[in-house]
């Protein structure tokens, strides 16, 4: 099962996955738009919530991206040979 999963993951990483920078930039753009809107409406509490939410989401995304990168590295790196 693991070999099938790693093969599938390898295909995904080479064809479908966005780069770390692109994902984090999209997150920042989304929050920046909402933050700007809250700022123009003088919603200080909303700005604080967005700032805290951004930091939380950025940290979670970075962890998930680290896991993704680790899995991609494991897929590409040859593992130890099993003895039959």
ZABA-894052 format. One record per atom (N, C-alpha, C, CB): residue number from 1; chain; atom name; residue in three letters; x, y negated, z. Coordinates in nm, 2 decimals, padded with zeros to 4 digits, always signed. Last residue first. Glycine has a CB too. Layout:
<recs>
+-----+--------+-------+--------+--------+--------+--------+
| num | chaine | atome | residu |     xx |     yy |     zz |
+-----+--------+-------+--------+--------+--------+--------+
| NUM |      A |    CA |    ALA |      X |      Y |      Z |
...
+-----+--------+-------+--------+--------+--------+--------+
</recs>
This chain:
<recs>
+-----+--------+-------+--------+--------+--------+--------+
| num | chaine | atome | residu |     xx |     yy |     zz |
+-----+--------+-------+--------+--------+--------+--------+
|  84 |      A |     N |    UNK | +01.44 | +01.06 | +00.11 |
|  84 |      A |    CA |    UNK | +01.32 | +01.16 | +00.09 |
|  84 |      A |     C |    UNK | +01.34 | +01.27 | +00.18 |
|  84 |      A |    CB |    UNK | +01.31 | +01.20 | -00.05 |
|  83 |      A |     N |    UNK | +01.52 | +00.75 | +00.24 |
|  83 |      A |    CA |    UNK | +01.56 | +00.89 | +00.21 |
|  83 |      A |     C |    UNK | +01.44 | +00.97 | +00.20 |
|  83 |      A |    CB |    UNK | +01.66 | +00.94 | +00.32 |
|  82 |      A |     N |    UNK | +01.49 | +00.43 | +00.09 |
|  82 |      A |    CA |    UNK | +01.44 | +00.53 | +00.18 |
|  82 |      A |     C |    UNK | +01.49 | +00.67 | +00.14 |
|  82 |      A |    CB |    UNK | +01.28 | +00.53 | +00.17 |
|  81 |      A |     N |    UNK | +01.71 | +00.15 | +00.08 |
|  81 |      A |    CA |    UNK | +01.66 | +00.27 | +00.02 |
|  81 |      A |     C |    UNK | +01.61 | +00.37 | +00.12 |
|  81 |      A |    CB |    UNK | +01.77 | +00.33 | -00.07 |
|  80 |      A |     N |    UNK | +01.60 | -00.17 | +00.19 |
|  80 |      A |    CA |    UNK | +01.69 | -00.05 | +00.21 |
|  80 |      A |     C |    UNK | +01.62 | +00.07 | +00.14 |
|  80 |      A |    CB |    UNK | +01.70 | -00.03 | +00.36 |
|  79 |      A |     N |    UNK | +01.50 | -00.40 | -00.08 |
|  79 |      A |    CA |    UNK | +01.50 | -00.34 | +00.05 |
|  79 |      A |     C |    UNK | +01.59 | -00.22 | +00.07 |
|  79 |      A |    CB |    UNK | +01.35 | -00.30 | +00.10 |
|  78 |      A |     N |    UNK | +01.58 | -00.68 | -00.27 |
|  78 |      A |    CA |    UNK | +01.58 | -00.53 | -00.26 |
|  78 |      A |     C |    UNK | +01.58 | -00.49 | -00.12 |
|  78 |      A |    CB |    UNK | +01.69 | -00.47 | -00.34 |
|  77 |      A |     N |    UNK | +01.37 | -00.96 | -00.28 |
|  77 |      A |    CA |    UNK | +01.50 | -00.90 | -00.23 |
|  77 |      A |     C |    UNK | +01.48 | -00.75 | -00.22 |
|  77 |      A |    CB |    UNK | +01.53 | -00.95 | -00.08 |
|  76 |      A |     N |    UNK | +01.12 | -01.03 | -00.35 |
|  76 |      A |    CA |    UNK | +01.23 | -01.04 | -00.45 |
|  76 |      A |     C |    UNK | +01.35 | -00.97 | -00.41 |
|  76 |      A |    CB |    UNK | +01.25 | -01.19 | -00.48 |
|  75 |      A |     N |    UNK | +00.97 | -00.99 | -00.12 |
|  75 |      A |    CA |    UNK | +00.93 | -00.92 | -00.25 |
|  75 |      A |     C |    UNK | +01.04 | -00.92 | -00.35 |
|  75 |      A |    CB |    UNK | +00.81 | -00.99 | -00.31 |
|  74 |      A |     N |    UNK | +01.09 | -01.16 | +00.06 |
|  74 |      A |    CA |    UNK | +01.10 | -01.01 | +00.08 |
|  74 |      A |     C |    UNK | +01.06 | -00.93 | -00.04 |
|  74 |      A |    CB |    UNK | +01.00 | -00.97 | +00.19 |
|  73 |      A |     N |    UNK | +01.03 | -01.40 | -00.06 |
|  73 |      A |    CA |    UNK | +01.17 | -01.36 | -00.05 |
|  73 |      A |     C |    UNK | +01.18 | -01.21 | -00.03 |
|  73 |      A |    CB |    UNK | +01.24 | -01.43 | +00.07 |
|  72 |      A |     N |    UNK | +00.76 | -01.40 | -00.02 |
|  72 |      A |    CA |    UNK | +00.81 | -01.41 | -00.15 |
|  72 |      A |     C |    UNK | +00.95 | -01.36 | -00.16 |
|  72 |      A |    CB |    UNK | +00.80 | -01.55 | -00.21 |
|  71 |      A |     N |    UNK | +00.74 | -01.41 | +00.26 |
|  71 |      A |    CA |    UNK | +00.69 | -01.29 | +00.19 |
|  71 |      A |     C |    UNK | +00.75 | -01.29 | +00.04 |
|  71 |      A |    CB |    UNK | +00.54 | -01.30 | +00.18 |
|  70 |      A |     N |    UNK | +00.86 | -01.66 | +00.31 |
|  70 |      A |    CA |    UNK | +00.92 | -01.54 | +00.36 |
|  70 |      A |     C |    UNK | +00.87 | -01.41 | +00.29 |
|  70 |      A |    CB |    UNK | +00.89 | -01.52 | +00.51 |
|  69 |      A |     N |    UNK | +00.67 | -01.82 | +00.18 |
|  69 |      A |    CA |    UNK | +00.81 | -01.82 | +00.13 |
|  69 |      A |     C |    UNK | +00.88 | -01.70 | +00.18 |
|  69 |      A |    CB |    UNK | +00.89 | -01.94 | +00.17 |
|  68 |      A |     N |    UNK | +00.45 | -01.77 | +00.35 |
|  68 |      A |    CA |    UNK | +00.44 | -01.74 | +00.21 |
|  68 |      A |     C |    UNK | +00.58 | -01.73 | +00.15 |
|  68 |      A |    CB |    UNK | +00.37 | -01.86 | +00.13 |
|  67 |      A |     N |    UNK | +00.55 | -01.87 | +00.59 |
|  67 |      A |    CA |    UNK | +00.52 | -01.73 | +00.58 |
|  67 |      A |     C |    UNK | +00.51 | -01.69 | +00.43 |
|  67 |      A |    CB |    UNK | +00.38 | -01.70 | +00.65 |
|  66 |      A |     N |    UNK | +00.58 | -02.14 | +00.52 |
|  66 |      A |    CA |    UNK | +00.70 | -02.06 | +00.56 |
|  66 |      A |     C |    UNK | +00.67 | -01.91 | +00.55 |
|  66 |      A |    CB |    UNK | +00.74 | -02.10 | +00.70 |
|  65 |      A |     N |    UNK | +00.31 | -02.20 | +00.48 |
|  65 |      A |    CA |    UNK | +00.41 | -02.20 | +00.36 |
|  65 |      A |     C |    UNK | +00.53 | -02.13 | +00.39 |
|  65 |      A |    CB |    UNK | +00.44 | -02.35 | +00.32 |
|  64 |      A |     N |    UNK | +00.22 | -02.18 | +00.74 |
|  64 |      A |    CA |    UNK | +00.17 | -02.09 | +00.64 |
|  64 |      A |     C |    UNK | +00.26 | -02.09 | +00.51 |
|  64 |      A |    CB |    UNK | +00.03 | -02.14 | +00.59 |
|  63 |      A |     N |    UNK | +00.37 | -02.39 | +00.85 |
|  63 |      A |    CA |    UNK | +00.38 | -02.26 | +00.90 |
|  63 |      A |     C |    UNK | +00.34 | -02.16 | +00.80 |
|  63 |      A |    CB |    UNK | +00.31 | -02.23 | +01.03 |
|  62 |      A |     N |    UNK | +00.26 | -02.61 | +00.70 |
|  62 |      A |    CA |    UNK | +00.41 | -02.58 | +00.70 |
|  62 |      A |     C |    UNK | +00.44 | -02.44 | +00.75 |
|  62 |      A |    CB |    UNK | +00.49 | -02.68 | +00.78 |
|  61 |      A |     N |    UNK | +00.00 | -02.60 | +00.79 |
|  61 |      A |    CA |    UNK | +00.03 | -02.57 | +00.65 |
|  61 |      A |     C |    UNK | +00.18 | -02.54 | +00.63 |
|  61 |      A |    CB |    UNK | +00.00 | -02.69 | +00.56 |
|  60 |      A |     N |    UNK | +00.02 | -02.67 | +01.06 |
|  60 |      A |    CA |    UNK | -00.03 | -02.54 | +01.02 |
|  60 |      A |     C |    UNK | +00.00 | -02.51 | +00.88 |
|  60 |      A |    CB |    UNK | -00.18 | -02.54 | +01.04 |
|  59 |      A |     N |    UNK | +00.13 | -02.93 | +01.03 |
|  59 |      A |    CA |    UNK | +00.21 | -02.83 | +01.10 |
|  59 |      A |     C |    UNK | +00.16 | -02.69 | +01.06 |
|  59 |      A |    CB |    UNK | +00.20 | -02.85 | +01.25 |
|  58 |      A |     N |    UNK | -00.08 | -03.06 | +00.89 |
|  58 |      A |    CA |    UNK | +00.05 | -03.05 | +00.83 |
|  58 |      A |     C |    UNK | +00.13 | -02.94 | +00.89 |
|  58 |      A |    CB |    UNK | +00.12 | -03.19 | +00.84 |
|  57 |      A |     N |    UNK | -00.29 | -03.04 | +01.08 |
|  57 |      A |    CA |    UNK | -00.30 | -02.97 | +00.95 |
|  57 |      A |     C |    UNK | -00.16 | -02.96 | +00.88 |
|  57 |      A |    CB |    UNK | -00.40 | -03.04 | +00.86 |
|  56 |      A |     N |    UNK | -00.18 | -03.21 | +01.28 |
|  56 |      A |    CA |    UNK | -00.21 | -03.07 | +01.31 |
|  56 |      A |     C |    UNK | -00.22 | -02.99 | +01.18 |
|  56 |      A |    CB |    UNK | -00.35 | -03.06 | +01.38 |
|  55 |      A |     N |    UNK | -00.15 | -03.45 | +01.15 |
|  55 |      A |    CA |    UNK | -00.04 | -03.39 | +01.21 |
|  55 |      A |     C |    UNK | -00.06 | -03.24 | +01.23 |
|  55 |      A |    CB |    UNK | +00.00 | -03.46 | +01.34 |
|  54 |      A |     N |    UNK | -00.42 | -03.50 | +01.07 |
|  54 |      A |    CA |    UNK | -00.32 | -03.49 | +00.97 |
|  54 |      A |     C |    UNK | -00.20 | -03.41 | +01.03 |
|  54 |      A |    CB |    UNK | -00.28 | -03.62 | +00.92 |
|  53 |      A |     N |    UNK | -00.54 | -03.52 | +01.32 |
|  53 |      A |    CA |    UNK | -00.58 | -03.41 | +01.23 |
|  53 |      A |     C |    UNK | -00.48 | -03.39 | +01.13 |
|  53 |      A |    CB |    UNK | -00.72 | -03.44 | +01.17 |
|  52 |      A |     N |    UNK | -00.43 | -03.76 | +01.41 |
|  52 |      A |    CA |    UNK | -00.40 | -03.64 | +01.49 |
|  52 |      A |     C |    UNK | -00.44 | -03.52 | +01.40 |
|  52 |      A |    CB |    UNK | -00.49 | -03.64 | +01.62 |
|  51 |      A |     N |    UNK | -00.53 | -03.94 | +01.21 |
|  51 |      A |    CA |    UNK | -00.38 | -03.92 | +01.24 |
|  51 |      A |     C |    UNK | -00.35 | -03.79 | +01.31 |
|  51 |      A |    CB |    UNK | -00.33 | -04.04 | +01.32 |
|  50 |      A |     N |    UNK | -00.80 | -03.91 | +01.25 |
|  50 |      A |    CA |    UNK | -00.74 | -03.87 | +01.12 |
|  50 |      A |     C |    UNK | -00.59 | -03.85 | +01.14 |
|  50 |      A |    CB |    UNK | -00.77 | -03.97 | +01.01 |
|  49 |      A |     N |    UNK | -00.83 | -04.01 | +01.50 |
|  49 |      A |    CA |    UNK | -00.87 | -03.87 | +01.48 |
|  49 |      A |     C |    UNK | -00.80 | -03.82 | +01.35 |
|  49 |      A |    CB |    UNK | -01.02 | -03.86 | +01.47 |
|  48 |      A |     N |    UNK | -00.75 | -04.28 | +01.46 |
|  48 |      A |    CA |    UNK | -00.68 | -04.19 | +01.55 |
|  48 |      A |     C |    UNK | -00.71 | -04.05 | +01.53 |
|  48 |      A |    CB |    UNK | -00.71 | -04.23 | +01.70 |
|  47 |      A |     N |    UNK | -00.95 | -04.36 | +01.28 |
|  47 |      A |    CA |    UNK | -00.81 | -04.36 | +01.24 |
|  47 |      A |     C |    UNK | -00.73 | -04.27 | +01.33 |
|  47 |      A |    CB |    UNK | -00.76 | -04.50 | +01.23 |
|  46 |      A |     N |    UNK | -01.17 | -04.34 | +01.44 |
|  46 |      A |    CA |    UNK | -01.16 | -04.25 | +01.33 |
|  46 |      A |     C |    UNK | -01.02 | -04.24 | +01.28 |
|  46 |      A |    CB |    UNK | -01.26 | -04.30 | +01.22 |
|  45 |      A |     N |    UNK | -01.11 | -04.55 | +01.62 |
|  45 |      A |    CA |    UNK | -01.12 | -04.41 | +01.67 |
|  45 |      A |     C |    UNK | -01.11 | -04.31 | +01.56 |
|  45 |      A |    CB |    UNK | -01.26 | -04.39 | +01.74 |
|  44 |      A |     N |    UNK | -01.12 | -04.77 | +01.44 |
|  44 |      A |    CA |    UNK | -01.00 | -04.74 | +01.51 |
|  44 |      A |     C |    UNK | -01.00 | -04.59 | +01.56 |
|  44 |      A |    CB |    UNK | -00.97 | -04.83 | +01.63 |
|  43 |      A |     N |    UNK | -01.25 | -04.88 | +01.19 |
|  43 |      A |    CA |    UNK | -01.29 | -04.76 | +01.27 |
|  43 |      A |     C |    UNK | -01.16 | -04.71 | +01.34 |
|  43 |      A |    CB |    UNK | -01.36 | -04.65 | +01.18 |
|  42 |      A |     N |    UNK | -01.27 | -05.09 | +00.99 |
|  42 |      A |    CA |    UNK | -01.23 | -05.11 | +01.13 |
|  42 |      A |     C |    UNK | -01.28 | -05.00 | +01.23 |
|  42 |      A |    CB |    UNK | -01.29 | -05.25 | +01.17 |
|  41 |      A |     N |    UNK | -01.30 | -05.02 | +00.73 |
|  41 |      A |    CA |    UNK | -01.42 | -05.03 | +00.81 |
|  41 |      A |     C |    UNK | -01.40 | -05.06 | +00.96 |
|  41 |      A |    CB |    UNK | -01.50 | -04.90 | +00.79 |
|  40 |      A |     N |    UNK | -01.03 | -04.99 | +00.66 |
|  40 |      A |    CA |    UNK | -01.11 | -05.10 | +00.60 |
|  40 |      A |     C |    UNK | -01.24 | -05.12 | +00.67 |
|  40 |      A |    CB |    UNK | -01.13 | -05.08 | +00.45 |
|  39 |      A |     N |    UNK | -00.98 | -04.76 | +00.80 |
|  39 |      A |    CA |    UNK | -00.91 | -04.88 | +00.84 |
|  39 |      A |     C |    UNK | -00.99 | -05.00 | +00.78 |
|  39 |      A |    CB |    UNK | -00.77 | -04.89 | +00.78 |
|  38 |      A |     N |    UNK | -01.12 | -04.57 | +00.67 |
|  38 |      A |    CA |    UNK | -01.15 | -04.60 | +00.81 |
|  38 |      A |     C |    UNK | -01.09 | -04.73 | +00.85 |
|  38 |      A |    CB |    UNK | -01.10 | -04.48 | +00.90 |
|  37 |      A |     N |    UNK | -00.99 | -04.58 | +00.42 |
|  37 |      A |    CA |    UNK | -01.14 | -04.61 | +00.43 |
|  37 |      A |     C |    UNK | -01.17 | -04.65 | +00.57 |
|  37 |      A |    CB |    UNK | -01.22 | -04.49 | +00.38 |
|  36 |      A |     N |    UNK | -00.74 | -04.50 | +00.49 |
|  36 |      A |    CA |    UNK | -00.76 | -04.63 | +00.44 |
|  36 |      A |     C |    UNK | -00.90 | -04.67 | +00.44 |
|  36 |      A |    CB |    UNK | -00.71 | -04.63 | +00.29 |
|  35 |      A |     N |    UNK | -00.80 | -04.23 | +00.57 |
|  35 |      A |    CA |    UNK | -00.75 | -04.33 | +00.67 |
|  35 |      A |     C |    UNK | -00.77 | -04.47 | +00.62 |
|  35 |      A |    CB |    UNK | -00.60 | -04.30 | +00.69 |
|  34 |      A |     N |    UNK | -00.88 | -04.12 | +00.33 |
|  34 |      A |    CA |    UNK | -00.98 | -04.13 | +00.44 |
|  34 |      A |     C |    UNK | -00.93 | -04.23 | +00.55 |
|  34 |      A |    CB |    UNK | -01.00 | -03.99 | +00.51 |
|  33 |      A |     N |    UNK | -00.64 | -04.14 | +00.19 |
|  33 |      A |    CA |    UNK | -00.76 | -04.20 | +00.14 |
|  33 |      A |     C |    UNK | -00.86 | -04.22 | +00.25 |
|  33 |      A |    CB |    UNK | -00.82 | -04.11 | +00.03 |
|  32 |      A |     N |    UNK | -00.47 | -03.99 | +00.36 |
|  32 |      A |    CA |    UNK | -00.44 | -04.14 | +00.33 |
|  32 |      A |     C |    UNK | -00.56 | -04.21 | +00.28 |
|  32 |      A |    CB |    UNK | -00.32 | -04.15 | +00.23 |
|  31 |      A |     N |    UNK | -00.57 | -03.73 | +00.33 |
|  31 |      A |    CA |    UNK | -00.58 | -03.80 | +00.46 |
|  31 |      A |     C |    UNK | -00.56 | -03.95 | +00.44 |
|  31 |      A |    CB |    UNK | -00.47 | -03.75 | +00.56 |
|  30 |      A |     N |    UNK | -00.51 | -03.69 | +00.06 |
|  30 |      A |    CA |    UNK | -00.64 | -03.67 | +00.11 |
|  30 |      A |     C |    UNK | -00.66 | -03.75 | +00.24 |
|  30 |      A |    CB |    UNK | -00.68 | -03.52 | +00.13 |
|  29 |      A |     N |    UNK | -00.23 | -03.72 | +00.06 |
|  29 |      A |    CA |    UNK | -00.32 | -03.81 | -00.03 |
|  29 |      A |     C |    UNK | -00.46 | -03.80 | +00.02 |
|  29 |      A |    CB |    UNK | -00.31 | -03.77 | -00.17 |
|  28 |      A |     N |    UNK | -00.14 | -03.51 | +00.22 |
|  28 |      A |    CA |    UNK | -00.12 | -03.65 | +00.26 |
|  28 |      A |     C |    UNK | -00.21 | -03.75 | +00.18 |
|  28 |      A |    CB |    UNK | +00.03 | -03.69 | +00.23 |
|  27 |      A |     N |    UNK | -00.22 | -03.29 | +00.07 |
|  27 |      A |    CA |    UNK | -00.27 | -03.31 | +00.21 |
|  27 |      A |     C |    UNK | -00.26 | -03.46 | +00.25 |
|  27 |      A |    CB |    UNK | -00.20 | -03.22 | +00.31 |
|  26 |      A |     N |    UNK | -00.07 | -03.33 | -00.15 |
|  26 |      A |    CA |    UNK | -00.21 | -03.33 | -00.17 |
|  26 |      A |     C |    UNK | -00.28 | -03.35 | -00.03 |
|  26 |      A |    CB |    UNK | -00.26 | -03.20 | -00.23 |
|  25 |      A |     N |    UNK | +00.19 | -03.30 | -00.04 |
|  25 |      A |    CA |    UNK | +00.15 | -03.43 | -00.10 |
|  25 |      A |     C |    UNK | +00.00 | -03.44 | -00.12 |
|  25 |      A |    CB |    UNK | +00.22 | -03.45 | -00.24 |
|  24 |      A |     N |    UNK | +00.18 | -03.03 | +00.03 |
|  24 |      A |    CA |    UNK | +00.19 | -03.13 | +00.13 |
|  24 |      A |     C |    UNK | +00.15 | -03.27 | +00.08 |
|  24 |      A |    CB |    UNK | +00.33 | -03.13 | +00.19 |
|  23 |      A |     N |    UNK | +00.16 | -02.92 | -00.23 |
|  23 |      A |    CA |    UNK | +00.06 | -02.89 | -00.13 |
|  23 |      A |     C |    UNK | +00.06 | -03.00 | -00.02 |
|  23 |      A |    CB |    UNK | +00.08 | -02.75 | -00.07 |
|  22 |      A |     N |    UNK | +00.40 | -03.01 | -00.35 |
|  22 |      A |    CA |    UNK | +00.27 | -03.04 | -00.41 |
|  22 |      A |     C |    UNK | +00.15 | -03.02 | -00.31 |
|  22 |      A |    CB |    UNK | +00.24 | -02.96 | -00.54 |
|  21 |      A |     N |    UNK | +00.59 | -02.90 | -00.19 |
|  21 |      A |    CA |    UNK | +00.58 | -03.04 | -00.20 |
|  21 |      A |     C |    UNK | +00.44 | -03.08 | -00.26 |
|  21 |      A |    CB |    UNK | +00.69 | -03.10 | -00.29 |
|  20 |      A |     N |    UNK | +00.55 | -02.62 | -00.24 |
|  20 |      A |    CA |    UNK | +00.54 | -02.68 | -00.11 |
|  20 |      A |     C |    UNK | +00.52 | -02.83 | -00.11 |
|  20 |      A |    CB |    UNK | +00.67 | -02.64 | -00.02 |
|  19 |      A |     N |    UNK | +00.37 | -02.56 | -00.55 |
|  19 |      A |    CA |    UNK | +00.49 | -02.58 | -00.47 |
|  19 |      A |     C |    UNK | +00.46 | -02.64 | -00.33 |
|  19 |      A |    CB |    UNK | +00.59 | -02.67 | -00.54 |
|  18 |      A |     N |    UNK | +00.11 | -02.31 | -00.60 |
|  18 |      A |    CA |    UNK | +00.17 | -02.45 | -00.60 |
|  18 |      A |     C |    UNK | +00.29 | -02.46 | -00.52 |
|  18 |      A |    CB |    UNK | +00.06 | -02.55 | -00.56 |
|  17 |      A |     N |    UNK | +00.09 | -02.01 | -00.77 |
|  17 |      A |    CA |    UNK | +00.11 | -02.08 | -00.65 |
|  17 |      A |     C |    UNK | +00.17 | -02.22 | -00.67 |
|  17 |      A |    CB |    UNK | +00.20 | -02.00 | -00.56 |
|  16 |      A |     N |    UNK | +00.06 | -01.86 | -01.01 |
|  16 |      A |    CA |    UNK | -00.05 | -01.93 | -00.96 |
|  16 |      A |     C |    UNK | -00.02 | -02.03 | -00.84 |
|  16 |      A |    CB |    UNK | -00.16 | -01.84 | -00.91 |
|  15 |      A |     N |    UNK | +00.30 | -01.72 | -01.09 |
|  15 |      A |    CA |    UNK | +00.20 | -01.78 | -01.19 |
|  15 |      A |     C |    UNK | +00.10 | -01.88 | -01.13 |
|  15 |      A |    CB |    UNK | +00.13 | -01.67 | -01.26 |
|  14 |      A |     N |    UNK | +00.46 | -01.62 | -00.89 |
|  14 |      A |    CA |    UNK | +00.53 | -01.67 | -01.02 |
|  14 |      A |     C |    UNK | +00.43 | -01.74 | -01.11 |
|  14 |      A |    CB |    UNK | +00.59 | -01.55 | -01.09 |
|  13 |      A |     N |    UNK | +00.29 | -01.55 | -00.69 |
|  13 |      A |    CA |    UNK | +00.39 | -01.66 | -00.67 |
|  13 |      A |     C |    UNK | +00.45 | -01.71 | -00.80 |
|  13 |      A |    CB |    UNK | +00.50 | -01.61 | -00.58 |
|  12 |      A |     N |    UNK | +00.14 | -01.35 | -00.81 |
|  12 |      A |    CA |    UNK | +00.08 | -01.47 | -00.77 |
|  12 |      A |     C |    UNK | +00.18 | -01.58 | -00.76 |
|  12 |      A |    CB |    UNK | +00.00 | -01.45 | -00.64 |
|  11 |      A |     N |    UNK | +00.33 | -01.15 | -00.85 |
|  11 |      A |    CA |    UNK | +00.26 | -01.20 | -00.97 |
|  11 |      A |     C |    UNK | +00.20 | -01.34 | -00.93 |
|  11 |      A |    CB |    UNK | +00.16 | -01.11 | -01.02 |
|  10 |      A |     N |    UNK | +00.40 | -01.10 | -00.58 |
|  10 |      A |    CA |    UNK | +00.50 | -01.15 | -00.68 |
|  10 |      A |     C |    UNK | +00.44 | -01.21 | -00.80 |
|  10 |      A |    CB |    UNK | +00.59 | -01.03 | -00.72 |
|   9 |      A |     N |    UNK | +00.16 | -00.99 | -00.49 |
|   9 |      A |    CA |    UNK | +00.21 | -01.12 | -00.44 |
|   9 |      A |     C |    UNK | +00.31 | -01.18 | -00.53 |
|   9 |      A |    CB |    UNK | +00.26 | -01.10 | -00.30 |
|   8 |      A |     N |    UNK | +00.16 | -00.75 | -00.63 |
|   8 |      A |    CA |    UNK | +00.05 | -00.84 | -00.65 |
|   8 |      A |     C |    UNK | +00.09 | -00.98 | -00.61 |
|   8 |      A |    CB |    UNK | -00.08 | -00.80 | -00.58 |
|   7 |      A |     N |    UNK | +00.38 | -00.63 | -00.51 |
|   7 |      A |    CA |    UNK | +00.38 | -00.65 | -00.65 |
|   7 |      A |     C |    UNK | +00.27 | -00.76 | -00.69 |
|   7 |      A |    CB |    UNK | +00.35 | -00.52 | -00.72 |
|   6 |      A |     N |    UNK | +00.30 | -00.62 | -00.24 |
|   6 |      A |    CA |    UNK | +00.41 | -00.71 | -00.28 |
|   6 |      A |     C |    UNK | +00.42 | -00.73 | -00.43 |
|   6 |      A |    CB |    UNK | +00.54 | -00.64 | -00.23 |
|   5 |      A |     N |    UNK | +00.08 | -00.44 | -00.26 |
|   5 |      A |    CA |    UNK | +00.06 | -00.58 | -00.21 |
|   5 |      A |     C |    UNK | +00.18 | -00.67 | -00.25 |
|   5 |      A |    CB |    UNK | +00.05 | -00.58 | -00.06 |
|   4 |      A |     N |    UNK | +00.22 | -00.21 | -00.35 |
|   4 |      A |    CA |    UNK | +00.11 | -00.27 | -00.43 |
|   4 |      A |     C |    UNK | +00.09 | -00.42 | -00.39 |
|   4 |      A |    CB |    UNK | -00.02 | -00.19 | -00.42 |
|   3 |      A |     N |    UNK | +00.38 | -00.17 | -00.13 |
|   3 |      A |    CA |    UNK | +00.44 | -00.20 | -00.26 |
|   3 |      A |     C |    UNK | +00.34 | -00.26 | -00.35 |
|   3 |      A |    CB |    UNK | +00.49 | -00.07 | -00.32 |
|   2 |      A |     N |    UNK | +00.20 | -00.12 | +00.08 |
|   2 |      A |    CA |    UNK | +00.28 | -00.24 | +00.08 |
|   2 |      A |     C |    UNK | +00.34 | -00.27 | -00.05 |
|   2 |      A |    CB |    UNK | +00.39 | -00.22 | +00.19 |
|   1 |      A |     N |    UNK | +00.08 | +00.12 | +00.00 |
|   1 |      A |    CA |    UNK | +00.00 | +00.00 | +00.00 |
|   1 |      A |     C |    UNK | +00.09 | -00.13 | +00.00 |
|   1 |      A |    CB |    UNK | -00.09 | +00.00 | +00.12 |
+-----+--------+-------+--------+--------+--------+--------+
</recs>
